[in-house]
């Protein structure tokens, strides 16, 4: 692959994960509000848990509202550019493809234990050709491409 190839992509809409996590966080909030807070430490811990839960729910709601924004994905000879983030081929450990009908692609860097959210995307059109070009790019750089589920960081 000697030239840059461009595609349009967007963030995956993880609706099931958003609903499940939101329900869990709301249960935590309910439990903390129902607990008998007799000491100052228990009160501080309750507010801390509620603050974390509200923050995580806010992040998921923001992502649901912005997942349909389209951005550019460029497959360059020595790097992969997702939106405005360029990932060099030498820094990529694996590429995951999850799903069949609307596959979600995740690029896992060598330095990370989990896949960052900003490295996950779906091709918005011509997805078959985009996946073929991505696999070809990965083969040229000896990067493993796996068709399986992956764990993503928030």
Phi and psi in radians as a Rosetta constraint file:
Dihedral C 1 N 2 CA 2 C 2 CIRCULARHARMONIC -1.821 0.35
Dihedral N 2 CA 2 C 2 N 3 CIRCULARHARMONIC -0.238 0.35
Dihedral C 2 N 3 CA 3 C 3 CIRCULARHARMONIC -2.101 0.35
Dihedral N 3 CA 3 C 3 N 4 CIRCULARHARMONIC 2.916 0.35
Dihedral C 3 N 4 CA 4 C 4 CIRCULARHARMONIC -1.412 0.35
Dihedral N 4 CA 4 C 4 N 5 CIRCULARHARMONIC 2.407 0.35
Dihedral C 4 N 5 CA 5 C 5 CIRCULARHARMONIC -2.083 0.35
Dihedral N 5 CA 5 C 5 N 6 CIRCULARHARMONIC 2.286 0.35
Dihedral C 5 N 6 CA 6 C 6 CIRCULARHARMONIC -1.983 0.35
Dihedral N 6 CA 6 C 6 N 7 CIRCULARHARMONIC 2.508 0.35
Dihedral C 6 N 7 CA 7 C 7 CIRCULARHARMONIC -2.409 0.35
Dihedral N 7 CA 7 C 7 N 8 CIRCULARHARMONIC 2.884 0.35
Dihedral C 7 N 8 CA 8 C 8 CIRCULARHARMONIC -1.788 0.35
Dihedral N 8 CA 8 C 8 N 9 CIRCULARHARMONIC 2.457 0.35
Dihedral C 8 N 9 CA 9 C 9 CIRCULARHARMONIC -2.502 0.35
Dihedral N 9 CA 9 C 9 N 10 CIRCULARHARMONIC 2.990 0.35
Dihedral C 9 N 10 CA 10 C 10 CIRCULARHARMONIC -2.622 0.35
Dihedral N 10 CA 10 C 10 N 11 CIRCULARHARMONIC 2.871 0.35
Dihedral C 10 N 11 CA 11 C 11 CIRCULARHARMONIC -1.248 0.35
Dihedral N 11 CA 11 C 11 N 12 CIRCULARHARMONIC 2.590 0.35
Dihedral C 11 N 12 CA 12 C 12 CIRCULARHARMONIC -1.246 0.35
Dihedral N 12 CA 12 C 12 N 13 CIRCULARHARMONIC 2.485 0.35
Dihedral C 12 N 13 CA 13 C 13 CIRCULARHARMONIC -1.605 0.35
Dihedral N 13 CA 13 C 13 N 14 CIRCULARHARMONIC 1.687 0.35
Dihedral C 13 N 14 CA 14 C 14 CIRCULARHARMONIC -1.556 0.35
Dihedral N 14 CA 14 C 14 N 15 CIRCULARHARMONIC 1.249 0.35
Dihedral C 14 N 15 CA 15 C 15 CIRCULARHARMONIC -1.199 0.35
Dihedral N 15 CA 15 C 15 N 16 CIRCULARHARMONIC -0.742 0.35
Dihedral C 15 N 16 CA 16 C 16 CIRCULARHARMONIC -1.091 0.35
Dihedral N 16 CA 16 C 16 N 17 CIRCULARHARMONIC -0.753 0.35
Dihedral C 16 N 17 CA 17 C 17 CIRCULARHARMONIC -1.139 0.35
Dihedral N 17 CA 17 C 17 N 18 CIRCULARHARMONIC -0.671 0.35
Dihedral C 17 N 18 CA 18 C 18 CIRCULARHARMONIC -1.130 0.35
Dihedral N 18 CA 18 C 18 N 19 CIRCULARHARMONIC -0.795 0.35
Dihedral C 18 N 19 CA 19 C 19 CIRCULARHARMONIC -1.146 0.35
Dihedral N 19 CA 19 C 19 N 20 CIRCULARHARMONIC -0.810 0.35
Dihedral C 19 N 20 CA 20 C 20 CIRCULARHARMONIC -1.083 0.35
Dihedral N 20 CA 20 C 20 N 21 CIRCULARHARMONIC -0.802 0.35
Dihedral C 20 N 21 CA 21 C 21 CIRCULARHARMONIC -1.175 0.35
Dihedral N 21 CA 21 C 21 N 22 CIRCULARHARMONIC -0.676 0.35
Dihedral C 21 N 22 CA 22 C 22 CIRCULARHARMONIC -1.106 0.35
Dihedral N 22 CA 22 C 22 N 23 CIRCULARHARMONIC -0.728 0.35
Dihedral C 22 N 23 CA 23 C 23 CIRCULARHARMONIC -1.108 0.35
Dihedral N 23 CA 23 C 23 N 24 CIRCULARHARMONIC -0.765 0.35
Dihedral C 23 N 24 CA 24 C 24 CIRCULARHARMONIC -1.050 0.35
Dihedral N 24 CA 24 C 24 N 25 CIRCULARHARMONIC -0.806 0.35
Dihedral C 24 N 25 CA 25 C 25 CIRCULARHARMONIC -1.140 0.35
Dihedral N 25 CA 25 C 25 N 26 CIRCULARHARMONIC -0.695 0.35
Dihedral C 25 N 26 CA 26 C 26 CIRCULARHARMONIC -1.131 0.35
Dihedral N 26 CA 26 C 26 N 27 CIRCULARHARMONIC -0.615 0.35
Dihedral C 26 N 27 CA 27 C 27 CIRCULARHARMONIC -1.131 0.35
Dihedral N 27 CA 27 C 27 N 28 CIRCULARHARMONIC -0.722 0.35
Dihedral C 27 N 28 CA 28 C 28 CIRCULARHARMONIC -1.060 0.35
Dihedral N 28 CA 28 C 28 N 29 CIRCULARHARMONIC -0.793 0.35
Dihedral C 28 N 29 CA 29 C 29 CIRCULARHARMONIC -1.065 0.35
Dihedral N 29 CA 29 C 29 N 30 CIRCULARHARMONIC -0.796 0.35
Dihedral C 29 N 30 CA 30 C 30 CIRCULARHARMONIC -1.064 0.35
Dihedral N 30 CA 30 C 30 N 31 CIRCULARHARMONIC -0.781 0.35
Dihedral C 30 N 31 CA 31 C 31 CIRCULARHARMONIC -1.076 0.35
Dihedral N 31 CA 31 C 31 N 32 CIRCULARHARMONIC -0.752 0.35
Dihedral C 31 N 32 CA 32 C 32 CIRCULARHARMONIC -1.185 0.35
Dihedral N 32 CA 32 C 32 N 33 CIRCULARHARMONIC -0.573 0.35
Dihedral C 32 N 33 CA 33 C 33 CIRCULARHARMONIC -1.279 0.35
Dihedral N 33 CA 33 C 33 N 34 CIRCULARHARMONIC -0.520 0.35
Dihedral C 33 N 34 CA 34 C 34 CIRCULARHARMONIC -1.454 0.35
Dihedral N 34 CA 34 C 34 N 35 CIRCULARHARMONIC -0.378 0.35
Dihedral C 34 N 35 CA 35 C 35 CIRCULARHARMONIC -1.162 0.35
Dihedral N 35 CA 35 C 35 N 36 CIRCULARHARMONIC 2.550 0.35
Dihedral C 35 N 36 CA 36 C 36 CIRCULARHARMONIC -1.436 0.35
Dihedral N 36 CA 36 C 36 N 37 CIRCULARHARMONIC 1.884 0.35
Dihedral C 36 N 37 CA 37 C 37 CIRCULARHARMONIC -1.686 0.35
Dihedral N 37 CA 37 C 37 N 38 CIRCULARHARMONIC 1.649 0.35
Dihedral C 37 N 38 CA 38 C 38 CIRCULARHARMONIC -1.614 0.35
Dihedral N 38 CA 38 C 38 N 39 CIRCULARHARMONIC -0.464 0.35
Dihedral C 38 N 39 CA 39 C 39 CIRCULARHARMONIC -1.933 0.35
Dihedral N 39 CA 39 C 39 N 40 CIRCULARHARMONIC 2.842 0.35
Dihedral C 39 N 40 CA 40 C 40 CIRCULARHARMONIC -1.138 0.35
Dihedral N 40 CA 40 C 40 N 41 CIRCULARHARMONIC -0.659 0.35
Dihedral C 40 N 41 CA 41 C 41 CIRCULARHARMONIC -1.083 0.35
Dihedral N 41 CA 41 C 41 N 42 CIRCULARHARMONIC -0.741 0.35
Dihedral C 41 N 42 CA 42 C 42 CIRCULARHARMONIC -1.119 0.35
Dihedral N 42 CA 42 C 42 N 43 CIRCULARHARMONIC -0.658 0.35
Dihedral C 42 N 43 CA 43 C 43 CIRCULARHARMONIC -1.157 0.35
Dihedral N 43 CA 43 C 43 N 44 CIRCULARHARMONIC -0.749 0.35
Dihedral C 43 N 44 CA 44 C 44 CIRCULARHARMONIC -1.121 0.35
Dihedral N 44 CA 44 C 44 N 45 CIRCULARHARMONIC -0.753 0.35
Dihedral C 44 N 45 CA 45 C 45 CIRCULARHARMONIC -1.093 0.35
Dihedral N 45 CA 45 C 45 N 46 CIRCULARHARMONIC -0.689 0.35
Dihedral C 45 N 46 CA 46 C 46 CIRCULARHARMONIC -1.094 0.35
Dihedral N 46 CA 46 C 46 N 47 CIRCULARHARMONIC -0.793 0.35
Dihedral C 46 N 47 CA 47 C 47 CIRCULARHARMONIC -1.158 0.35
Dihedral N 47 CA 47 C 47 N 48 CIRCULARHARMONIC -0.606 0.35
Dihedral C 47 N 48 CA 48 C 48 CIRCULARHARMONIC -1.139 0.35
Dihedral N 48 CA 48 C 48 N 49 CIRCULARHARMONIC -0.814 0.35
Dihedral C 48 N 49 CA 49 C 49 CIRCULARHARMONIC -1.105 0.35
Dihedral N 49 CA 49 C 49 N 50 CIRCULARHARMONIC -0.749 0.35
Dihedral C 49 N 50 CA 50 C 50 CIRCULARHARMONIC -1.106 0.35
Dihedral N 50 CA 50 C 50 N 51 CIRCULARHARMONIC -0.702 0.35
Dihedral C 50 N 51 CA 51 C 51 CIRCULARHARMONIC -1.103 0.35
Dihedral N 51 CA 51 C 51 N 52 CIRCULARHARMONIC -0.763 0.35
Dihedral C 51 N 52 CA 52 C 52 CIRCULARHARMONIC -1.116 0.35
Dihedral N 52 CA 52 C 52 N 53 CIRCULARHARMONIC -0.774 0.35
Dihedral C 52 N 53 CA 53 C 53 CIRCULARHARMONIC -1.089 0.35
Dihedral N 53 CA 53 C 53 N 54 CIRCULARHARMONIC -0.777 0.35
Dihedral C 53 N 54 CA 54 C 54 CIRCULARHARMONIC -1.133 0.35
Dihedral N 54 CA 54 C 54 N 55 CIRCULARHARMONIC -0.671 0.35
Dihedral C 54 N 55 CA 55 C 55 CIRCULARHARMONIC -1.110 0.35
Dihedral N 55 CA 55 C 55 N 56 CIRCULARHARMONIC -0.794 0.35
Dihedral C 55 N 56 CA 56 C 56 CIRCULARHARMONIC -1.141 0.35
Dihedral N 56 CA 56 C 56 N 57 CIRCULARHARMONIC -0.736 0.35
Dihedral C 56 N 57 CA 57 C 57 CIRCULARHARMONIC -1.069 0.35
Dihedral N 57 CA 57 C 57 N 58 CIRCULARHARMONIC -0.708 0.35
Dihedral C 57 N 58 CA 58 C 58 CIRCULARHARMONIC -1.082 0.35
Dihedral N 58 CA 58 C 58 N 59 CIRCULARHARMONIC -0.736 0.35
Dihedral C 58 N 59 CA 59 C 59 CIRCULARHARMONIC -1.066 0.35
Dihedral N 59 CA 59 C 59 N 60 CIRCULARHARMONIC -0.802 0.35
Dihedral C 59 N 60 CA 60 C 60 CIRCULARHARMONIC -1.137 0.35
Dihedral N 60 CA 60 C 60 N 61 CIRCULARHARMONIC -0.700 0.35
Dihedral C 60 N 61 CA 61 C 61 CIRCULARHARMONIC -1.149 0.35
Dihedral N 61 CA 61 C 61 N 62 CIRCULARHARMONIC -0.720 0.35
Dihedral C 61 N 62 CA 62 C 62 CIRCULARHARMONIC -1.029 0.35
Dihedral N 62 CA 62 C 62 N 63 CIRCULARHARMONIC -0.755 0.35
Dihedral C 62 N 63 CA 63 C 63 CIRCULARHARMONIC -1.141 0.35
Dihedral N 63 CA 63 C 63 N 64 CIRCULARHARMONIC -0.655 0.35
Dihedral C 63 N 64 CA 64 C 64 CIRCULARHARMONIC -1.108 0.35
Dihedral N 64 CA 64 C 64 N 65 CIRCULARHARMONIC -0.644 0.35
Dihedral C 64 N 65 CA 65 C 65 CIRCULARHARMONIC -1.334 0.35
Dihedral N 65 CA 65 C 65 N 66 CIRCULARHARMONIC -0.393 0.35
Dihedral C 65 N 66 CA 66 C 66 CIRCULARHARMONIC -1.974 0.35
Dihedral N 66 CA 66 C 66 N 67 CIRCULARHARMONIC 0.098 0.35
Dihedral C 66 N 67 CA 67 C 67 CIRCULARHARMONIC -1.207 0.35
Dihedral N 67 CA 67 C 67 N 68 CIRCULARHARMONIC -0.363 0.35
Dihedral C 67 N 68 CA 68 C 68 CIRCULARHARMONIC -1.511 0.35
Dihedral N 68 CA 68 C 68 N 69 CIRCULARHARMONIC -0.009 0.35
Dihedral C 68 N 69 CA 69 C 69 CIRCULARHARMONIC -1.195 0.35
Dihedral N 69 CA 69 C 69 N 70 CIRCULARHARMONIC 2.294 0.35
Dihedral C 69 N 70 CA 70 C 70 CIRCULARHARMONIC -1.614 0.35
Dihedral N 70 CA 70 C 70 N 71 CIRCULARHARMONIC 2.422 0.35
Dihedral C 70 N 71 CA 71 C 71 CIRCULARHARMONIC -2.399 0.35
Dihedral N 71 CA 71 C 71 N 72 CIRCULARHARMONIC 2.987 0.35
Dihedral C 71 N 72 CA 72 C 72 CIRCULARHARMONIC -1.587 0.35
Dihedral N 72 CA 72 C 72 N 73 CIRCULARHARMONIC 2.452 0.35
Dihedral C 72 N 73 CA 73 C 73 CIRCULARHARMONIC -2.118 0.35
Dihedral N 73 CA 73 C 73 N 74 CIRCULARHARMONIC 2.127 0.35
Dihedral C 73 N 74 CA 74 C 74 CIRCULARHARMONIC -2.066 0.35
Dihedral N 74 CA 74 C 74 N 75 CIRCULARHARMONIC 2.225 0.35
Dihedral C 74 N 75 CA 75 C 75 CIRCULARHARMONIC -1.757 0.35
Dihedral N 75 CA 75 C 75 N 76 CIRCULARHARMONIC 1.832 0.35
Dihedral C 75 N 76 CA 76 C 76 CIRCULARHARMONIC -1.729 0.35
Dihedral N 76 CA 76 C 76 N 77 CIRCULARHARMONIC 2.883 0.35
Dihedral C 76 N 77 CA 77 C 77 CIRCULARHARMONIC -0.999 0.35
Dihedral N 77 CA 77 C 77 N 78 CIRCULARHARMONIC -0.655 0.35
Dihedral C 77 N 78 CA 78 C 78 CIRCULARHARMONIC -2.077 0.35
Dihedral N 78 CA 78 C 78 N 79 CIRCULARHARMONIC 0.086 0.35
Dihedral C 78 N 79 CA 79 C 79 CIRCULARHARMONIC -2.710 0.35
Dihedral N 79 CA 79 C 79 N 80 CIRCULARHARMONIC 2.869 0.35
Dihedral C 79 N 80 CA 80 C 80 CIRCULARHARMONIC -2.138 0.35
Dihedral N 80 CA 80 C 80 N 81 CIRCULARHARMONIC 2.187 0.35
Dihedral C 80 N 81 CA 81 C 81 CIRCULARHARMONIC -1.951 0.35
Dihedral N 81 CA 81 C 81 N 82 CIRCULARHARMONIC 2.082 0.35
Dihedral C 81 N 82 CA 82 C 82 CIRCULARHARMONIC -1.961 0.35
Dihedral N 82 CA 82 C 82 N 83 CIRCULARHARMONIC 1.986 0.35
Dihedral C 82 N 83 CA 83 C 83 CIRCULARHARMONIC 1.040 0.35
Dihedral N 83 CA 83 C 83 N 84 CIRCULARHARMONIC -1.972 0.35
Dihedral C 83 N 84 CA 84 C 84 CIRCULARHARMONIC -1.971 0.35
Dihedral N 84 CA 84 C 84 N 85 CIRCULARHARMONIC 0.292 0.35
Dihedral C 84 N 85 CA 85 C 85 CIRCULARHARMONIC -1.890 0.35
Dihedral N 85 CA 85 C 85 N 86 CIRCULARHARMONIC 2.126 0.35
Dihedral C 85 N 86 CA 86 C 86 CIRCULARHARMONIC -1.788 0.35
Dihedral N 86 CA 86 C 86 N 87 CIRCULARHARMONIC 2.224 0.35
Dihedral C 86 N 87 CA 87 C 87 CIRCULARHARMONIC -2.004 0.35
Dihedral N 87 CA 87 C 87 N 88 CIRCULARHARMONIC 2.054 0.35
Dihedral C 87 N 88 CA 88 C 88 CIRCULARHARMONIC -1.246 0.35
Dihedral N 88 CA 88 C 88 N 89 CIRCULARHARMONIC 2.590 0.35
Dihedral C 88 N 89 CA 89 C 89 CIRCULARHARMONIC -1.052 0.35
Dihedral N 89 CA 89 C 89 N 90 CIRCULARHARMONIC -0.600 0.35
Dihedral C 89 N 90 CA 90 C 90 CIRCULARHARMONIC -1.208 0.35
Dihedral N 90 CA 90 C 90 N 91 CIRCULARHARMONIC -0.301 0.35
Dihedral C 90 N 91 CA 91 C 91 CIRCULARHARMONIC -1.683 0.35
Dihedral N 91 CA 91 C 91 N 92 CIRCULARHARMONIC -0.044 0.35
Dihedral C 91 N 92 CA 92 C 92 CIRCULARHARMONIC -1.617 0.35
Dihedral N 92 CA 92 C 92 N 93 CIRCULARHARMONIC 2.212 0.35
Dihedral C 92 N 93 CA 93 C 93 CIRCULARHARMONIC -1.551 0.35
Dihedral N 93 CA 93 C 93 N 94 CIRCULARHARMONIC -0.894 0.35
Dihedral C 93 N 94 CA 94 C 94 CIRCULARHARMONIC -2.580 0.35
Dihedral N 94 CA 94 C 94 N 95 CIRCULARHARMONIC 2.802 0.35
Dihedral C 94 N 95 CA 95 C 95 CIRCULARHARMONIC -2.147 0.35
Dihedral N 95 CA 95 C 95 N 96 CIRCULARHARMONIC 2.201 0.35
Dihedral C 95 N 96 CA 96 C 96 CIRCULARHARMONIC -1.841 0.35
Dihedral N 96 CA 96 C 96 N 97 CIRCULARHARMONIC 2.501 0.35
Dihedral C 96 N 97 CA 97 C 97 CIRCULARHARMONIC -2.192 0.35
Dihedral N 97 CA 97 C 97 N 98 CIRCULARHARMONIC 2.064 0.35
Dihedral C 97 N 98 CA 98 C 98 CIRCULARHARMONIC -2.027 0.35
Dihedral N 98 CA 98 C 98 N 99 CIRCULARHARMONIC 2.206 0.35
Dihedral C 98 N 99 CA 99 C 99 CIRCULARHARMONIC 1.791 0.35
Dihedral N 99 CA 99 C 99 N 100 CIRCULARHARMONIC 2.946 0.35
Dihedral C 99 N 100 CA 100 C 100 CIRCULARHARMONIC -2.112 0.35
Dihedral N 100 CA 100 C 100 N 101 CIRCULARHARMONIC -0.915 0.35
Dihedral C 100 N 101 CA 101 C 101 CIRCULARHARMONIC -1.321 0.35
Dihedral N 101 CA 101 C 101 N 102 CIRCULARHARMONIC -0.709 0.35
Dihedral C 101 N 102 CA 102 C 102 CIRCULARHARMONIC -2.332 0.35
Dihedral N 102 CA 102 C 102 N 103 CIRCULARHARMONIC 1.346 0.35
Dihedral C 102 N 103 CA 103 C 103 CIRCULARHARMONIC -1.137 0.35
Dihedral N 103 CA 103 C 103 N 104 CIRCULARHARMONIC 2.467 0.35
Dihedral C 103 N 104 CA 104 C 104 CIRCULARHARMONIC -1.781 0.35
Dihedral N 104 CA 104 C 104 N 105 CIRCULARHARMONIC 2.230 0.35
Dihedral C 104 N 105 CA 105 C 105 CIRCULARHARMONIC -1.840 0.35
Dihedral N 105 CA 105 C 105 N 106 CIRCULARHARMONIC 2.359 0.35
Dihedral C 105 N 106 CA 106 C 106 CIRCULARHARMONIC -2.257 0.35
Dihedral N 106 CA 106 C 106 N 107 CIRCULARHARMONIC 2.314 0.35
Dihedral C 106 N 107 CA 107 C 107 CIRCULARHARMONIC -1.840 0.35
Dihedral N 107 CA 107 C 107 N 108 CIRCULARHARMONIC 2.014 0.35
Dihedral C 107 N 108 CA 108 C 108 CIRCULARHARMONIC -1.709 0.35
Dihedral N 108 CA 108 C 108 N 109 CIRCULARHARMONIC 2.017 0.35
Dihedral C 108 N 109 CA 109 C 109 CIRCULARHARMONIC -1.263 0.35
Dihedral N 109 CA 109 C 109 N 110 CIRCULARHARMONIC 2.727 0.35
Dihedral C 109 N 110 CA 110 C 110 CIRCULARHARMONIC -1.129 0.35
Dihedral N 110 CA 110 C 110 N 111 CIRCULARHARMONIC -0.535 0.35
Dihedral C 110 N 111 CA 111 C 111 CIRCULARHARMONIC -1.415 0.35
Dihedral N 111 CA 111 C 111 N 112 CIRCULARHARMONIC -0.198 0.35
Dihedral C 111 N 112 CA 112 C 112 CIRCULARHARMONIC -1.890 0.35
Dihedral N 112 CA 112 C 112 N 113 CIRCULARHARMONIC 2.529 0.35
Dihedral C 112 N 113 CA 113 C 113 CIRCULARHARMONIC -1.396 0.35
Dihedral N 113 CA 113 C 113 N 114 CIRCULARHARMONIC -0.680 0.35
Dihedral C 113 N 114 CA 114 C 114 CIRCULARHARMONIC -2.015 0.35
Dihedral N 114 CA 114 C 114 N 115 CIRCULARHARMONIC 2.814 0.35
Dihedral C 114 N 115 CA 115 C 115 CIRCULARHARMONIC -1.381 0.35
Dihedral N 115 CA 115 C 115 N 116 CIRCULARHARMONIC 2.187 0.35
Dihedral C 115 N 116 CA 116 C 116 CIRCULARHARMONIC -1.178 0.35
Dihedral N 116 CA 116 C 116 N 117 CIRCULARHARMONIC 2.574 0.35
Dihedral C 116 N 117 CA 117 C 117 CIRCULARHARMONIC -1.033 0.35
Dihedral N 117 CA 117 C 117 N 118 CIRCULARHARMONIC -0.625 0.35
Dihedral C 117 N 118 CA 118 C 118 CIRCULARHARMONIC -1.236 0.35
Dihedral N 118 CA 118 C 118 N 119 CIRCULARHARMONIC -0.174 0.35
Dihedral C 118 N 119 CA 119 C 119 CIRCULARHARMONIC -1.746 0.35
Dihedral N 119 CA 119 C 119 N 120 CIRCULARHARMONIC 0.218 0.35
Dihedral C 119 N 120 CA 120 C 120 CIRCULARHARMONIC -1.906 0.35
Dihedral N 120 CA 120 C 120 N 121 CIRCULARHARMONIC 2.455 0.35
Dihedral C 120 N 121 CA 121 C 121 CIRCULARHARMONIC -2.802 0.35
Dihedral N 121 CA 121 C 121 N 122 CIRCULARHARMONIC 2.893 0.35
Dihedral C 121 N 122 CA 122 C 122 CIRCULARHARMONIC -2.156 0.35
Dihedral N 122 CA 122 C 122 N 123 CIRCULARHARMONIC 2.484 0.35
Dihedral C 122 N 123 CA 123 C 123 CIRCULARHARMONIC -1.277 0.35
Dihedral N 123 CA 123 C 123 N 124 CIRCULARHARMONIC 2.350 0.35
Dihedral C 123 N 124 CA 124 C 124 CIRCULARHARMONIC -1.479 0.35
Dihedral N 124 CA 124 C 124 N 125 CIRCULARHARMONIC -0.447 0.35
Dihedral C 124 N 125 CA 125 C 125 CIRCULARHARMONIC -2.636 0.35
Dihedral N 125 CA 125 C 125 N 126 CIRCULARHARMONIC 2.831 0.35
Dihedral C 125 N 126 CA 126 C 126 CIRCULARHARMONIC 0.898 0.35
Dihedral N 126 CA 126 C 126 N 127 CIRCULARHARMONIC 0.707 0.35
Dihedral C 126 N 127 CA 127 C 127 CIRCULARHARMONIC -1.142 0.35
Dihedral N 127 CA 127 C 127 N 128 CIRCULARHARMONIC -0.564 0.35
Dihedral C 127 N 128 CA 128 C 128 CIRCULARHARMONIC -1.119 0.35
Dihedral N 128 CA 128 C 128 N 129 CIRCULARHARMONIC -0.786 0.35
Dihedral C 128 N 129 CA 129 C 129 CIRCULARHARMONIC -1.188 0.35
Dihedral N 129 CA 129 C 129 N 130 CIRCULARHARMONIC -0.648 0.35
Dihedral C 129 N 130 CA 130 C 130 CIRCULARHARMONIC -1.105 0.35
Dihedral N 130 CA 130 C 130 N 131 CIRCULARHARMONIC -0.742 0.35
Dihedral C 130 N 131 CA 131 C 131 CIRCULARHARMONIC -1.171 0.35
Dihedral N 131 CA 131 C 131 N 132 CIRCULARHARMONIC -0.680 0.35
Dihedral C 131 N 132 CA 132 C 132 CIRCULARHARMONIC -1.098 0.35
Dihedral N 132 CA 132 C 132 N 133 CIRCULARHARMONIC -0.779 0.35
Dihedral C 132 N 133 CA 133 C 133 CIRCULARHARMONIC -1.141 0.35
Dihedral N 133 CA 133 C 133 N 134 CIRCULARHARMONIC -0.663 0.35
Dihedral C 133 N 134 CA 134 C 134 CIRCULARHARMONIC -1.152 0.35
Dihedral N 134 CA 134 C 134 N 135 CIRCULARHARMONIC -0.721 0.35
Dihedral C 134 N 135 CA 135 C 135 CIRCULARHARMONIC -1.129 0.35
Dihedral N 135 CA 135 C 135 N 136 CIRCULARHARMONIC -0.690 0.35
Dihedral C 135 N 136 CA 136 C 136 CIRCULARHARMONIC -1.118 0.35
Dihedral N 136 CA 136 C 136 N 137 CIRCULARHARMONIC -0.749 0.35
Dihedral C 136 N 137 CA 137 C 137 CIRCULARHARMONIC -1.071 0.35
Dihedral N 137 CA 137 C 137 N 138 CIRCULARHARMONIC -0.756 0.35
Dihedral C 137 N 138 CA 138 C 138 CIRCULARHARMONIC -1.135 0.35
Dihedral N 138 CA 138 C 138 N 139 CIRCULARHARMONIC -0.704 0.35
Dihedral C 138 N 139 CA 139 C 139 CIRCULARHARMONIC -1.100 0.35
Dihedral N 139 CA 139 C 139 N 140 CIRCULARHARMONIC -0.683 0.35
Dihedral C 139 N 140 CA 140 C 140 CIRCULARHARMONIC -1.118 0.35
Dihedral N 140 CA 140 C 140 N 141 CIRCULARHARMONIC -0.508 0.35
Dihedral C 140 N 141 CA 141 C 141 CIRCULARHARMONIC -1.856 0.35
Dihedral N 141 CA 141 C 141 N 142 CIRCULARHARMONIC 0.245 0.35
Dihedral C 141 N 142 CA 142 C 142 CIRCULARHARMONIC 0.923 0.35
Dihedral N 142 CA 142 C 142 N 143 CIRCULARHARMONIC 0.830 0.35
Dihedral C 142 N 143 CA 143 C 143 CIRCULARHARMONIC -1.841 0.35
Dihedral N 143 CA 143 C 143 N 144 CIRCULARHARMONIC 2.286 0.35
Dihedral C 143 N 144 CA 144 C 144 CIRCULARHARMONIC -1.299 0.35
Dihedral N 144 CA 144 C 144 N 145 CIRCULARHARMONIC 2.291 0.35
Dihedral C 144 N 145 CA 145 C 145 CIRCULARHARMONIC -1.946 0.35
Dihedral N 145 CA 145 C 145 N 146 CIRCULARHARMONIC 2.100 0.35
Dihedral C 145 N 146 CA 146 C 146 CIRCULARHARMONIC -2.044 0.35
Dihedral N 146 CA 146 C 146 N 147 CIRCULARHARMONIC 2.392 0.35
Dihedral C 146 N 147 CA 147 C 147 CIRCULARHARMONIC -1.699 0.35
Dihedral N 147 CA 147 C 147 N 148 CIRCULARHARMONIC 1.466 0.35
Dihedral C 147 N 148 CA 148 C 148 CIRCULARHARMONIC -2.798 0.35
Dihedral N 148 CA 148 C 148 N 149 CIRCULARHARMONIC 2.974 0.35
Dihedral C 148 N 149 CA 149 C 149 CIRCULARHARMONIC -1.207 0.35
Dihedral N 149 CA 149 C 149 N 150 CIRCULARHARMONIC 2.711 0.35
Dihedral C 149 N 150 CA 150 C 150 CIRCULARHARMONIC -2.422 0.35
Dihedral N 150 CA 150 C 150 N 151 CIRCULARHARMONIC 2.816 0.35
Dihedral C 150 N 151 CA 151 C 151 CIRCULARHARMONIC -1.790 0.35
Dihedral N 151 CA 151 C 151 N 152 CIRCULARHARMONIC 2.296 0.35
Dihedral C 151 N 152 CA 152 C 152 CIRCULARHARMONIC -2.004 0.35
Dihedral N 152 CA 152 C 152 N 153 CIRCULARHARMONIC 2.546 0.35
Dihedral C 152 N 153 CA 153 C 153 CIRCULARHARMONIC -1.523 0.35
Dihedral N 153 CA 153 C 153 N 154 CIRCULARHARMONIC 2.082 0.35
